[in-house]
Amino acid sequence: MMGTKSRWARLRRTEAANGLLMISPTALYAILMLAAPLGAIFLYSFLTDGYLEIIRDFTFANYIEAWTNELYRTVMVRSLGVSMVVTAVTVLLAFPIAYFVSFHVSPSRKSLWLFLITIPFWTSYLIRVFLWKVILGYNGVVNSGLLGIGLIDEPLTFILYNVNSVVITLAHAYAPFAILPIFVSLEKIDRSLLEAGQDLGESRFMTFLRVTLPLAMPGVIASVLIVFIPTIGDYVTPQLVGGPEGRMVANLIQLQYLKLDNYPLGSAIAVSAMAIVTVVSLIFVGLNRRYLKGRKA
Amino acid sequence: MTEKPTMIAFQDVHKYYSDYHALRGITATIKAGEFFSLLGPSGCGKTTLLRTIAGFEGISAGAVMIDGKNMAGVPANQRPTNMVFQSYAIFPHLTVGENVGFGLRRAGLAKAELAAKVDEALAMVGLKGYGARAAHALSGGQRQRVALARALILKPKVLLLDEPLSALDKKMREQMQVELIRLQRQVGITFILVTHDQEEALVMSDRIAVMFEGEIAQLADPETLYRRPNSRRVAEFIGTMNFLPAQVISEAGGKIEVEAKGFGRATLDAEQAPGASSGEGPAVGFRPETLTILFEGQTATDRETTATIEEVVYFGDMTYYDVRLEGTDKAVRISMRNVFGRPVLDIGARTRVAWSPGALVLFR
């Protein structure tokens, strides 16, 4: 009796116990809100759908359906394609902005610029998506503008309710997320390295390619991950501006769950999408590790 | 010594940062193959001047000539100079070998040839076999060597060194000083060193330009700079100099008759009065080692006075005595080499001191 009590007291004093105690609210939250639902979805994906009920029969049929059905495959490939294009567009546009703020804005003004970059976050995501609808719509800002100056005779239709509008909207929404990591990695570059590059005979452009870009790669890869991972599963944007051709995997999952009441198939599609994201992310993490190899901090 | 050709010429160089006048009319020449130092306190413009040679800093007026060519409008990557940066600026994403070979990309060498050149450059700085190492794993001294090899491999006409030793500890710094001198003799390239360490400048340089507030105060070889500083300010910046008030009695035929406190009447050559006193009134200056404390049985070879010892600082090989010369109210410092068997004097002791008019410098 005495023995166990003192052992308990000793355990409570250890650093490990203290640590566990401190993270326990977070850990509890993560387990309840993240791990448990994930586990449930994983479980569902192996059960059999019985129209309005779920039959507890273990099966791979959902996965076979998710990976072989033409429709699901098309949507999955489209999601992957859209998020890759969004990632490419966002990161390519974010880099010059981050570069400009890091290299051409005076140090006293940098925080102001970063502040300005976050302005889009001041309104809700949903409102921003609606705004794009206003801008890109049949009678929207772009079309009336172009009609007004006589560049086009009838409104452009390829800019709304398809993949293009999804790409434009998502690229805008995620731009700050892409700018900030690149900016940080550019800020960390010792400016004398760039002088050294030029001192050793390279032009500004070659110095950029041989020094700045490789040193900014960790930031670029972080941006890629930050944009790619959430966009592949984005639901709101394709729902609102995607039209029938712009539907993505999240819309498909929603359809299965809420419209068709097919939890197992919806779960299987969700788990498959997660698997794809994981694989692509691991590739980038591996790349990042290669770039970070032999680097301090 | 035959006169060497001019490598770098500054012609009335001015530099403004908005309304701050950083360089105020620099005119000087640096000879080919010379080890030249720019010495001065921080903020004196020495690094700015170095960077105008490298091409990192434009100039507001005047001209910088390298090997007879005006460098106006020539970007840094097209100048025949290479630089060792204060931070060394070693590329962290490259290996040691890739760092050293960085500037050779444009030479378009075959792989084997490039590797041979890199190995040779690394061997020259004592880093043989370090080529495959990651640059970040190097110590401060090794990074410095990599920076040197990376610059020298391109065989520049001028090597610029921006306080390259300031980040090293004392032992390493002294070792690198000797190595830099050896390296400079070996490659025969003009070295221009920026430093705020007067000892470093004296040890390493053929000639030194002492800079204050954007101007060159004195440009001379180390010995002249030390023995005949042209102003009190230069004298105080380089080593230690004692000052005692003095008055000029007469001046004729290249001889100056002065009356100095503590020394009395003395006749100086005109070349012993190179400088200004910066408003503190005329004074004679002398280095601590030019006065000698006379022990039992020793006699002065020139002139002699008496003094009281006020402070003794023992340094092992040396002893510093702060003494008050007869007839003065301010202590001056004398440094004496310690000799085996000779006692160190005590505070308060009275002693005889030998001095020589030839060692004095007059500041008017």
Interface residues (C-beta under 8 A of the other chain):
Chain A: D190 S192 L193 E195 A196 G197 Q198 D199 L200 G201 E202 S203 R210 V211 P214 L215 Y291 G294 R295 K296
Chain B: A54 G55 F56 P75 A76 N77 Q78 T81 N82 M83 F85 Q86 S87 A89 F91 P92 H93 T95 F102 G103 R105 R106 A134 A135 H136 A137 R150 A151 L154
